[in-house]
Amino acid sequence: ANAASGMAVHDDCKLKFLELKAKRTYRFIVYKIEEKQKQVVVEKVGEPNQSYEDFTASLPAEECRYAVYDFDFVTEENCQKSRIFFIAWSPDTARVRSKMIYASSKDRFKRELDGIQIELQATDPTEMGLDVIKSRAC
């Protein structure tokens, strides 16, 4: 049996996501899998005024994480828009077991967060650079 498929999702994960989506209380949320408790928990939230650099800096260099980022941008028609990104951060340097757990739990976890518009997979920071986010948002 796949140990990762039984990952629970802490209520706080959905609660914080709804606040980000509906009230824009946060700029981003970083989620972590607690392997011992077999559940996904909120590790960190970013204030609305924090930048994309603050967000990327909050992801550990050698551990996997899930993250949600609320990206604001202005279209060519000068319309203010936002897109909610789901980012699966799985650096090459992370433990193989960790990468497997995050990969196998991702779809189930993502389904819990209703309202994600764009998904990104990243194994190094360049794959989720601001340029990538901008190009995917439009």
Secondary structure, DSSP 8 states (H G I E B T S, - for coil): --GGGG-EE-HHHHHHHHIIIII---SEEEEEEETTTTEEEEEEEE-TT--HHHHHHTS-TTS-EEEEEEEEEE-TT--EEEEEEEEEE--TTS-HHHHHHHHHHHHHHHHHSTT--EEEEESSGGGG-HHHHHHHH-
